[in-house]
Amino acid sequence: MIRSLLYSLKRRMYPANRPGRLARAMIRMDARQFGAGLLSPRRAVTLEVRGRTSGRLVSVPVVVADYEGERYLVSMLGEDANWVRNVRAAGGRAVLRRGTAEQVTLEEVEIGARAPIIRRYLALAPGARPHIPAEKTAPLASFATVAVHHPVFRITPAA
């Protein structure tokens, strides 16, 4: 009961899968904190990518999921998340920051390979659970149905 109330509150912070005023303020604060590597989980980093229309550097807090020796980013808000659109427009070029900057290329993972990565992501990112309609312990088939709506990007060092 309490968990469903918390999930409902968290989803209301993102009307139409877009961050509302409170969520935007929390995103800015988390991006600074994660980028500096201060008081945050080890997997929490700041993604920096050029805005597709403004050209300005956009910073977003994200959680890096590890799966089978690779690192991944998952969009908890789905296809329409601004960072997803910006990464696609930038040809995958981005920076991950946690104290130091790491130049990376983000390669989109095909839909059929996303399910186990999304399940791993939900195990690591409790803040994403209200936005992805699958329980973190659900069978892999449950994640296959949501994989089409949640982009996943493999992180590789920039060439």
Order of alpha helices (4+ residues) and beta strands (2+ residues): alpha-alpha-beta-beta-beta-beta-alpha-beta-beta-alpha-alpha-beta
